Amino acid sequence: MKKTEEFNLISFESTHMAIKSEKLLKEVNLDIRIIPVPREITSSCGLSLRINPLDYKAAREILDENQIEMSGCYMVKKTGLKKEILDISN
């Protein structure tokens, strides 16, 4: 049986915003980590935040309150080597 995992991903226009966002969210102990942006999404900034789906809403609220500019928000579902990406930016 293939392993399935789901997570949210937020991409940014700059590396600076990704690192600033990581710092803000780790201060409130959310389950996040910086990862490379998947090629299926973009090749602009090389970093994105991987977020536990249970923490996604709180993370978005914190980033919005701190006026962090995000280039996109996604739900990622990985089953084995197959990856489904859904744009949930709005």
C-alpha positions as CSV (number, residue, x, y, z in Angstrom):
1,M,0.0,0.0,0.0
2,K,1.3,3.4,-1.0
3,K,1.9,6.0,1.8
4,T,-0.3,9.1,1.5
5,E,0.4,12.4,3.1
6,E,-1.4,15.7,2.9
7,F,-0.1,19.2,3.8
8,N,-0.5,22.8,3.0
9,L,2.1,24.9,1.3
10,I,2.6,28.7,1.2
11,S,4.9,30.1,-1.4
12,F,6.5,33.6,-1.3
13,E,7.9,36.2,-3.7
14,S,11.2,36.3,-1.8
15,T,13.4,34.2,0.4
16,H,13.3,37.0,3.0
17,M,9.5,36.7,3.3
18,A,9.7,32.9,3.7
19,I,12.3,33.2,6.5
20,K,10.4,36.0,8.2
21,S,7.2,33.9,8.0
22,E,9.0,30.8,9.4
23,K,10.2,32.9,12.4
24,L,6.7,34.3,13.1
25,L,5.0,30.9,13.0
26,K,7.6,29.1,15.0
27,E,7.2,31.7,17.8
28,V,3.7,30.5,18.3
29,N,4.7,26.8,18.0
30,L,2.9,25.9,14.8
31,D,3.9,22.7,12.9
32,I,5.7,24.2,10.0
33,R,9.0,23.9,8.1
34,I,10.8,25.5,5.2
35,I,11.1,23.4,2.1
36,P,12.0,24.0,-1.6
37,V,9.0,25.1,-3.7
38,P,7.9,22.2,-5.8
39,R,8.5,22.7,-9.6
40,E,4.8,22.1,-10.2
41,I,4.1,25.4,-8.5
42,T,6.7,28.0,-9.5
43,S,10.4,28.6,-9.9
44,S,10.4,32.2,-8.5
45,C,11.5,32.0,-4.9
46,G,13.1,28.8,-4.0
47,L,11.5,28.5,-0.5
48,S,8.0,27.7,0.8
49,L,6.5,26.8,4.1
50,R,5.1,23.3,4.6
51,I,2.2,23.5,7.2
52,N,0.2,20.9,9.0
53,P,-3.4,21.2,7.7
54,L,-4.6,21.6,11.3
55,D,-2.4,24.7,11.7
56,Y,-3.1,26.2,8.2
57,K,-5.9,28.6,9.3
58,A,-4.0,30.0,12.2
59,A,-0.9,30.4,10.1
60,R,-2.8,32.3,7.4
61,E,-4.3,34.6,10.1
62,I,-0.9,35.3,11.6
63,L,0.7,36.0,8.2
64,D,-2.2,38.3,7.2
65,E,-2.0,40.2,10.5
66,N,1.7,40.8,9.9
67,Q,1.2,41.8,6.3
68,I,3.3,39.0,4.9
69,E,3.0,38.9,1.1
70,M,2.4,35.4,-0.1
71,S,2.5,34.4,-3.8
72,G,0.3,31.3,-3.3
73,C,-1.4,28.8,-1.0
74,Y,-1.8,25.1,-1.8
75,M,-3.1,21.8,-0.6
76,V,-0.6,19.0,-1.5
77,K,-1.5,15.4,-1.5
78,K,1.3,12.9,-2.1
79,T,0.6,9.2,-2.8
80,G,3.8,7.3,-3.4
81,L,5.6,9.3,-6.2
82,K,2.3,11.0,-7.4
83,K,1.7,14.5,-6.3
84,E,-1.7,16.4,-6.5
85,I,-1.5,20.2,-5.9
86,L,-4.7,22.3,-5.5
87,D,-4.5,26.1,-5.4
88,I,-6.4,27.3,-2.3
89,S,-5.1,30.9,-2.5
90,N,-8.6,32.5,-2.2
